[in-house]
Every structure is written in structure tokens, then in C-alpha cells.
């Protein structure tokens, strides 16, 4: 695994640190964020649309990151694209 650090929440403190990386070997974005409150997680789990199973599979998770991290996520997308991750 080759993780490339992209950025961290600019308002992070000592205890919280939403972070974005690009895994250049697996060609994936890696996002660390906050766990959602139970109501939000339940709403996500109930989401229905064609091609999307209801529920959250055991090997997946819902995370939250602040909107102020949009530039960091964009930078990660650009880095992933430039590394051939499409």
C-alpha cells in the first residue's frame, strides 16, 4: 500500500482529524471522518434507488467530513486522476 497524504481538516484539534489520502497502489481515495449520529446512519441505511441495495453492508461505513474539506477532496480527486485512477 502506498498512501499519499492529501490533507487534513484545517480546523482540526488534538482529538479530531478528518483526513484524506490517495492509495496509489489500489487506486482508491481513503477518507477518515466522523461517525454519523444514529439518526443519520439510519437515514443512509434506508436510502433506496435502482441499483443500490437498502442498508449498509458490513464491510462499508458511513462517515462525515466538514464541507470546509471540499478543496482537500478535490485535490485528492485530482491526485487520483493524475496517478491514473479513473
Secondary structure as UniProt FT lines:
FT   STRAND          3..8
FT   TURN            10..11
FT   STRAND          19..23
FT   TURN            24..27
FT   STRAND          28..32
FT   STRAND          34..35
FT   HELIX           38..45
FT   TURN            50..51
FT   TURN            58..59
FT   STRAND          63..64
FT   HELIX           67..69
FT   HELIX           70..82
FT   TURN            83..84
//
